[in-house]
Amino acid sequence: MSASGDSARQRAVDVAPKRIRRFRVTSQTLTRSSIADALDRPNVERYAGIVHDKDPGVTTHAHVVVEMRDARTFETVANMLGVPLTLVRAVVGQKGDLHSFARAVRYLTHESPTEQAKGKHRYADNEVFASEGYAWRAEIDALSVREGHQPPLLDRLMLQILQGDRSALSVLDEFPYMYVRHEAVLHKFESKFLTTHATPEQLELHRAEHQRRAQARLSTAPPAPVTAFDEHEHTAHGTNGAAL
């Protein structure tokens, strides 16, 4: 092949749109429903998003982190979400970094020590929405453990209760000694969640759990003692104890 042919091929490669699999987008026009409508499709491997509406002095905006099944262009993702091309960024990490996607997702809650040190609002887990089957919390926790940022178990349990991810009594099931030592504070956090943050659906789930536990206690309760019945004595006396 001629040198001119090689140069033409190289120019074609240089101007070809870059294709990658992992993207992040921030936009003031995106909503939870618009993101789900755009990304709940077979060619999307996973995604997680959130609407940030509690950042002081910052206009409400949405973040979404998405991984495609196959490499796509920035323009393709912009068209899918209906946002300007300039708002689409790559999820970048150092070479060999297996946690770059989890790190991008962790930003959604502002929970990392870096973001908390900046005084940013800590968003609750239940404000994050994700593609079906994507266990984003487990992935972030694994990243935090790797980085040495995992908070103590009691702190994690209290946060889960305050966010409605578990009940105080579920701690008794999994961590009985922890429950015995901290019963009062665990129920205090649950009460705060129920009175301040819980949705009607979460309140109903809480009532249903307590009903199940009450029924379980009744089904496992020992039978009441049976008083011996003396047929001869019953026949020989009236109901008031007097002899017949």
Secondary structure, DSSP 8 states (H G I E B T S, - for coil): --HHHHHHHHHHHHHS--EEEEEEEEESS--HHHHHHHH-STTEEEEEEEEE--STT---EEEEEEEEEEEEEHHHHHHHHT--GGGEEE----TT-TTHHHHHHHGGGT-SHHHHHTT-----GGG-EE-TT--HHHHHHHHHHHHT----HHHHHHHHHHTTSS-HHHHHHH-HHHHHHHHHHHHHHHHHIIIII--HHHHHHHHHHHHHHHHHHHHHS---------HHHHHHB-TTS-B-
